[in-house]
Amino acid sequence: MKELVLAIIYFISNFFTFLAIDIERVDEVLYNQQINFERISAEEMTLTDSEKQKCREWFDDNILLANGVKELPFNFKYGTKTLNKNLDEWDIDVGEESETGKVYRGGKTSYITFKHKTNGIAATVEATIYEEKATCEWTVFIKNEGAGNSETISDFYAIDKTFETGNSKVYYSKGSRDTAYDFVLMNKNLNACAMTFDSIEGRSTDNYLPYFNISGESDGIVLGIGWSGFWKLALKEFAGNTTAKAGQENLKAYLLPGEEVRSPLVSLTFYENKNPLKGFNAFRSWISDCVYPENIPDTMTMMEVAGPLSTSTSGQIIDTMNTFKGSVFENVDYFWMDAGWYKYNEGWHDTVGTWVPDETRYPNGIKELSDYGKEKGCGLVLWYEPERVRTGSELYNSGKDKNGWIISFEDDDNCLYNLANEEALDYLCKLITASLKENGVTLYRQDFNFSPAEFWEKADKDFYDGRTGICENHYITNEYRYLDYLRDNVDGLIIDNCAAGGRRLDLEMARRSVPVWRSDYNCVPHYDIIEATQSMTYGLSFWLPLSGTLQYNDTEYNARSSIMPLTVETFGTIHSPYFSVYKAQREMMNEKYYPLESGTYLKNKILAMQYSDNNAENGFALVYKRIDVKETEYTLKLNGLKTDVQYEVYDIDSPETVYTLTGEELMHDGIELKLPEGEKAFIIMFSAK
């Protein structure tokens, strides 16, 4: 009887693959969930040969088909048939593996091709294994090589695979919605009913971050998704087997002759430990060493010289900066010019699409400021929003009479520049590249402040014969081509990925950019902005080592609350006694991360986190005692240390008092902190003797 019940449950869970628990309903109660983790030693944190081998074997068996074609970890439907159920209809060729780093830093890449024997459809898998990181990734491309329109492509899943995990739990994070709980970590036990996660409004991280740590009974997998539009993931676990199924949320389209579509990028990081912290840190290490562009430094400091409401002329800006001490420029990497450097009417947004400096404020162009910065050893950040074009702007006028260049609605002054159109893409690439060079830009700040969803849907009907999702697929693919073009044609260019504050923080964007401004919640001085800033650093650090926002230097507590690798200063904050004080701590935030106390953004909870180098020899802990915390003492227990090594530990406010304890003692007994009344931010430094 028991077996019959299990069989029925199994049938139902597979029949309704996307039968979903609406986790959005339960998220509200999880925002303040106190998720804490067990201690784990530095020895346990080290990736083992076994973990690397497990990744290698999985990649060989499932991607390179070393033991023959069984079932592929991706799938799609062509007409009424599915790839995995009709593999005998395809000719398959597994290409040679490249040298390490030839295609992607630290990885070996292979190309596996699938050619249908009769209908002209071909699929290519670009797959890379990062053996030292126990990580692999792949993207699937489908092309119509026939003379006529292809059969309809649908149910296109970048991953559709089951893993042996035992009973499993998934750790996941909210995206950016301009709230205090942006990037808050949550977890749920998986079961036979699929839990679904997705993006909304057409930007990849405005609902959830596309990163998932699936923690099993003895080992786990961190799954990452790279797709900057609509993605959807379903996770379920039955009888110790966890199934992951993800792809572009809506794609159902035939392909024209020569036309190609692609799947999201999917990555898997393997780890063998029941403590999910090992998975988080293995994933972070891969991001730092293999995903981020090589020219991204560990820290960047920007000084805002012109914001969206600025009316200052270039002469006035330079006159102000001429009053600064030389030490200011020594501690600033870039001048920051935000929206509004072009001519506008009522507000910075109403002429977006005209990428020409306002000659009344900048008579000698932006180049005058970038040249001044260069003399001071500083680069220039300049804001653009290339995908939005306002009616009447120069980019709008250039494309309005060209078929398929501009997607617009009659009653809306916001229009979408159609990157899916190849000619429009080429024009924009050359236009913005010329602008960046003319203005002397070294850090290109790309924003995207409105939803493309209804525009893509309209374009599918107006320009693409009603083929669902085809505009989005080409648009997102060309988004990456656009950014790659800028990087290839502007020497040393770094890209700041804003998108209305952290709404495109997926893997493909991480390969090209970093989020200097991670949430628009910091645009307004909310009553809980400091606690929210602490919480966002805590939450985003699980996945992405580099992020930033405004530096709050008005008090010691606020300055320590906004310690992060990437930071934006203002003309006011650079005169604070806390300006540039914590650069040593910022430089340590790119390697190992350990959450110590999950207080989210609540004023009556302590929040604590730790960063250390990969060798577990140096690091620091941040402990935030918030205004409504009633406790008078706090036991700080560090994590990820070498058990038998002695460490010297001290409070940065009392460097003369040094404690010497073993890693074992620091992790299990900890040190006592006396908590004063009111707010206090502790910085506890440690180093191995």
N, C-alpha and C positions, 0 to 999 in steps of 0.2 A: 504493500500500500504506500509506504514511504517513497519507494522508487517511482511509483506512478505519479505521486504528487510532484516530486522533483522534475519529472519529465514534462508534466503539464506546465510548470513554471518556466522551465527552460524553453519550451515551445513558444509560450506567450512572449517571453522577453526577446526572443529572436524575431518573432513575427512583427512585433512593434519595436523595431530597432530604435526609432527616435521617439518612442513613448517617453515623455520627459517629466521628471520632477521639476516643477516650476521653482527653481531655486531663487528667482528674484523675490518670491514671496517670503522666503525664509531668510534672505540676506539681511533684512532689517534687524533681526534678532542676533545675527552673527557679527555685525559691525563691531560690537563691543565684546566679542568673545575673547577671553583671555587664553591665547594659545601660547603655551610655553613648552620648552624642549628639554630633553634629558641632556646631561653632560656627555661629551664625547672627546676623547683625547686626540692630540695631534697625530699620534700613531694610527689611530683608527680612521682619521680623516684622509690619510694618504691613499690615493687610488692604487689598488693592488694589480698585480699581473692578472689575477683571476678576473677582475672587473674589465680590464682591457681586452682580455681574451674573450670574455662573454660578448662584448660588443663586436669584436672581430668575427666571431663565429656567427652571430645573428646576422651581421651584414653580409657575410659570405653566403649563408644559406638563403636569405630572403631577398637580397638585392642582386648579388652576383650569381645566384642560382648554382652554387658550387655542387650541390647534391641533386641537380636536376630541377626541373620546373614543377613545383608543387602548388603553392598558392602564393600569389604576390601580395605584398603588404599595402597595395593601393588598388584601386578598381575604378571602372567607369562603364557606363552602358552606351553601346552604339546601336541605334535602332532599338530593337527589343532584346538584344543580347548583352550579356555582361562579359567583361574581359576574363575574369577568373574562372568562369564556368565554360569558357570556349577557347582555352589556350591552344587547342590543337589547330585553330584557324589562323594562328599567327606564326610567322618566322621570327625567331628571337636570336639576337647577336649580342654577346657580352664583350665590350671592348676592353682594351688593356687599361690597367690602373696607372695613373700618372705618377710622376715623382712627387714626393712630399712638397707641398707649397706651390706647385706649378699653377694650380687654378685658384685654390683658396689657402690662405696661410695656415700651415700646420696640418693640412689634409691631403689625402690622396683621392683623386677623382676618377670615376669611371662613367662611361656612357653606355647604357643598355638600350638597344633599339628593338622595337616590336613593329613588324610590318604585316598588316593583314594580307592574306594570300589573294583576296579577290576584290575588296571594296575600296582600296586606295588610302585607307587610314593608316597612319604611322604614329607610333608613340616613342618618345625618347625620354629616358630617365637620366638626369644628371645627379649622380650620387657621390657623396664624399664621406670618407671615414677619417676621423681624427683619433688615431689609435692611442696616443698618449693621454687623451682626454676622455676615453671611453665613450665617445660620442660619434654619431653618424647623422647625416642629413640627406634629403633628396627632394627633387622637384620633378614633376611629370609634365611633359609637353605633348600635346596631341595635334597632329597636322594632317590636313587633307591633301594628299599627293595625287588625287585622282583628277580627272578632267571635268567632272561635274560636282554639284553640291553633295556633300557627304550625308550619311544618315545622321539623325539627331544624336548629339552627345549630351548625356545627362548623368545624374548620380555619380559625379566625378569626385572621387574621394582621394585625397593625397595620402591618407592613411586609413586603412580598414583592416585592423589586425588585432589578434588576441594574444595576450601574454600571460604566462603562469606567474602569478603574484601571491597566491594565497589571499586571505581576506585583506582588502586594501582600503586605503583612505586617500582622498585627493586633497592636496593643498593648492589653493588658488587665490587670486587677488582681484579686487575691484580695479577698474580702470580709472580714468580721470573724468569726473563729472562736475568739476568746480565745487567740491564739497570737502568738508573736514575729513571725511573718511576715504578720500582718494587713496588707492593702493593698499587699503587694509587687507591683511591676510586672513583667510578663512579656511576651514576644512570641513569635509563631510565624509562619512563612510559611504563607500560605493555599494550598490546592491543590484539586483536583477532588472530594476527599472532604470532606464538610461537617464542620467543627469545631463542636460544640455547647457552649453555655454556658447555665447555668440557675441558679435559686435552689433551695434545699432547705429543707424543714421549714416552708415557708410565709411566711418573711420574706425580703425582696427581696435583701439583700446579705450573707446568711450563707454564701454560697459564692463568688460573684463580684460585683464591682461591675458594674452594668449600663451601663457606658460602654466604648466601643471605638473606638480610633483606627486606622482602616484606611488605612495609608500605602502609596500606589501609587508608580509609577516617577517621576511628575512632580507628582502632586497626591494629595489624600486627602480622607477624610470622617471626621468624628467622629460616631458614632452613640450616642445616649442613649436610655434606656428609663425610663419612669415607670410602675411598677406595684409595689405593696408586698406582693404575694403571690408566687405561682409564675409566673415568666416563663421563656421559653426562646428562645434565639437560635441560628440555624444560619448559618454563614458558609462560603462556598466560593468559589474562584476558578478559572476555566477560560478559557484563551486570552485572558487579559488582562481578563476580565469578572468582577467580584466580585458575588455574590448574597447578599443579607441577607434572612432570613426570621425574624420574631419575633412572638410573641403570648403570651397567657395559655397556660400549658403544657397544661392540660386543661379544655376547655369543649366539652360536647356536650349540648345541651339545646334542647327546644322552648321557646317563649315563650308565656306566658299573654296573653290580650288586655290591651293596655296596658302590658305588661312590656317593659323595656329592659335591654340589656347594653351594655357598652363594652369597647373594646380598651385595652391599655396606651397611654400617651402615647409617641410616638416623636419624636426630634429628629435633625436632620442639620445639621452645621456643615461648610461647604465651605472647602477651602484648596488653594492651588496652590503647593506646595513639597515637595520630596522629604524635607525635614527635618520629622519629626512634631512637633517642638516648636512649630511654628507652629499646628498643629491643637490641641494641648493648650491653648495660651494663648488661642486664639480661643474655645475652649469655655469656659475659665475666665472670660473676659471676659463672655461671654453669661450665665453663671451669676450672676456678681456684679451685673451691671447690669440684668438682665431677669428672672431667676428668683427669687433670694432676696427675701423680703419687704422692702419699703422701709424698715421701721423697725429692721432689723438693723444694729447698729453694726459697725465694723471690728474692734473688740476688746471683750471682756467679761471681767471678773474677778469670780469668785464666791468668797465666803468661807463654808466649811462651818461652820454653827453647830450642826447636829444631824445625825448620820449614822444609818444603820440600827440601830446598836447603842447609840445614845445613850439614857441614862436621865436626863439633865439636865432640870430644870424650866425654864420660861421665865424665872423669877426668877433662877436660877443662870446661865443663858446671858447675861442682861442684865447681871448683876453682873460677869461675866467681861469682857464687852465694855466696861463702864464703866472698866476699867483700861487700855484701849488709847489710844494717842495719836491725836489727830485726824487725823494723816497717814495712818493705816491706813484710815480710812473714805474719805478723799479718793481712795485708790487701789483701792477696792473698789466694784463696781457693784451687787452683789446679795448678800444673805444666802442661803445654800443650806441647805435642809432636805430631807434625803433620806428614803428609806422609813422607816416606823416612827413617824410623828407621830400616828397613830391608836392605839387600844388594841389590843394583841396579846397572845398567850399565850406560846408558846415562842420565837417568832422573828417578825421583821417581816413575813414572807410569809403567816402562817397566818390572818390576818383581812383580807387584801386584798379590797376590795369594800365596806368600811366606811369611808366618807370623812368621818369626824367626828373632830376632835382629841381626844386622850386628855386628859380633864379632870383627871386626877390630876397630869399633868406640865404641862398648859397650862390652868389653871383659868380664865383670861381669854381662852382661845382663841388661835389662831395670830395673830390680828389684833394682839395685844399686841406680838408680835415684828415684824410688818410695819410697825406704826406707829412703833416704835422705829427701824427701818431707815429709814423715810421721813424722820424727823428728822435722821438722819445722811447723807441723800442717797443711800440705797441702796434698791433694790427687793428683792423676795422671790422666790426660786425655791422651788417646792414640788413634791414628787414625787407622781405618781399612776400607777397601772397600771389603767386603766379597763376593759380588755378581759378581764382575768383576774378571776374572782370565786371566792372560796373558799366552800365549803359553809358555811352558817351566817352568812355576812356579810350586811350590810344589803341590798346590791344583789342578792345571791342570793335572799334572802327576798322581795324586791320582785318578782322575775321568775320564781320557780320554778313558780308556778301559772298563769303566762300562756303560752299556746301559742307556742313558737318563740322565747322570749326567752333561754333558757339552754340551752346545748349541754353535755351532761354524760355521764360514764360512771359506772357504779355504784360502782366501786372506786377512784375518783380524786376527791380533794378539790379539785383544780383544775378549774374549769369555764370555758367561754368564753362571754362575753356576746355575744349574736348581733346584731352591728351590721347584719346583712342584714335584720333585722326592722325595719320602719319605725316601729312604735310603741315598740319598745325603743330605737331610735336617738333618737327624740324625747325619751323619758324621760331618757336619759343626757345628752343635750345640756343640758337644763334643770338636771339635778342637778349636773353638774360646773361649769356656768356659775355657779350659785348658790354653790357651794363656793368657787370662785376669788374671787368678789366678797366673800364673807363673810370669807375669810382674807386679803384684801388682796394676792393673788398678781399679780405683774407678769411673771413668767417661769414658764410652765407646763412642768413636766418630765414627759414622757410616756414610760413604760417599757413593755416587752412581753417578759416573761421566759420564755415557753414557746411551744412550737410549736403553731400552730393547725391543722396539716394534718389530723390524724385527726378533729378536731372538725368541720371543714368537710365532710369526707367523710361523717361520721355525719349531719350536718344535711341533706346532699343526700338521704339515704335517709329520714330521719325526717320532714322538713318540706317537701321539694321534689320529691317523687315520683321520686326516684332520678336526677334530672337532674344529670349530672356537671359540677362546677365552677360551678354556679349560685349556691350559697351564697357561695363565694369572690368571685365577680364582684360580687354585691350588697354583700358585706361590705366589700371594698376601696373600692368606689365610695362607700359611706356613711362609711367611715373619713375620706375627704377632706371629705365634707359635715360631719362632726362637728368636725374641726379648723377648717374655715372658719367654722362656727357660733361656736366659742369666740372666734376672732379678731374676728368681726363684733360680738360682744356683750360683750367685755371690752376696754375702751379700752386701746390700746397694747400688747396682749398679745404676748409673744414666746414661741415654742414651742421647747423643747429636745427633740430627737428622739433618744432613747436606744435603746430596743428591745434590751435585753440587751447594750448597748454596740455601736452602729454596725451593726445588722443590718437597717436600713431606710433606706439612704442613696440611694434612687432619686430620679428627677427630680420626681415628684409630691410627695414629702416635702420636697425641697429648696425647692419653691415655697412651703412653709408653715413650714419649721423649719430649725434648724441642729443639728449634733451636738456638744453640749458635752462629752459623754463618749463617745468614739468606739470604745472597745474595753474589754471587761471584763478583758482581760489586765492592765490597770493596777489591778485590784482587789487583786492579790496582789503582794508584793515579790519577783518572780522574780529570779534571779541575773542575767538579761540585760535587766531591765526598762528600763534607761536606753538601751541600744542599740536595743531594740524601740521605745521612744518616739521616738527619732531617726528610725528607719526608717519608722514609721507616718506621721510628718509628711512625710517625703520622698515616700512612696508616695501618700498621699491628696491631696497638693498637686497632682498631675498633673490632678486632676479637680475637686476641691472646695476653694475658697480658705479656707473657714472650718471649723475643727474644733478640738477641745480635749480635755484630760484633766487629770489631777492635775499640779500644779506641784511639782517636786522642788527644794527650796531648801536642802538640807543642805550642798551643796558648790557651788562655782562651776561645775564641769563639769556637774553634774546640773541646775543652774538653767538653764544655757545649752542643755542637751539638751532641755529642755521649753519652749523658746520657741515659742509658738503663739498664734493670735489669741484663742482662748477658753481660759480656764484656771481651775482650781479650787484655791484656797488653803485651808489649814486654820488653826486657831488656832495651831498650831506654826510653820507656814511663814511666817506674816506677821511673825514676829519675826526672821526671817533677814535678814542684810545684803543679800541678793539680792532681797528682796521688792520688786516694782514697778520694778526697775532697768531691765528690758529692754522697757519699753512702746513706746519709739520703734521698735524693731525689729518688734515685734508688729504695729504699725500699718502696716508696709510689706508685709505678707504677703498682701494681698488683690488685688494687681494681677498683674504678670508673675512667672512662676516658671521657674527654670532648674535642672534637676538637673545637678550638676557631677561627682560621683563616686559611683558606685553601689556602696556597701558593704553594702547590706541591713542585717541586724542582727548581722553577724559581728564579733566582738571583734578579729580580726586584719586588718580592712579599714578603710580611711578612708572616711568618708561625707561628702559636701559638697553643699551646695545654695545657691541664690542667689535673692533676691527683689528686685524693683526696680519703680519706678513705670512707668506706661504710656508715659511720655516718655523712658525710659531715662536719666534725669538723676540719680536718687538710688536707692541700694539698699545691700544688704549681702549678704555671703556667710557661711555657717556651715560651718566645717570641723571635723570631729570626728576627732581622733587618738585611737584607742581603745587600751585597755590592752595588747593583744597585737600592735599594729602595730610592725614592726621598723625601718621606714624612719626616717631621721633628717632628711630633707628632703622637702618636698612642693611641687610647682609648681602654684600656684593659677591657673587660667585662667578668667576670667569669661566671660560670655556675654550676648548680646542688647544690646550697647552700640552707640553711634554710632561708626562707624569713625574719623572724622576729628576727633572732639571730644576735648579733653584732660580727663582725670579726675584728681581728687585722691583718693588711696587711703591709708588708714591702718588699722592694727590698733587696735581699741578699747582694748587694754591699753597701747599706746604712741602716744597721739594726737599727741604732739609730733613724731613722725617721719612726714612726709607725702611720698608719692611722686606725681609727676605723670607720667602716661603717657596715650597716646592709647587710644581704645577698641580700635583694631586691635592695639596692643601688648599690651593687657591680655587680649585674647581669644586671641592666637596665641603670645605669648611668656610672658605671665603674670608672677607675682611668686613669689619663693622664700620659703617658710616653714620656719624651723628647728623641727624637731619635738623636744620634750623627751621624757625618759623618762616612762612612765606616761601618764595620761589628760590630754588638753588639748582644750578647745573654743575655737577661734579665731572671733572676730567681725571681719570685714574690711569696713569701711565705704567707700563710694565716692560721689562726686558730681561732676557735670559742672561745669567751670569757667565 
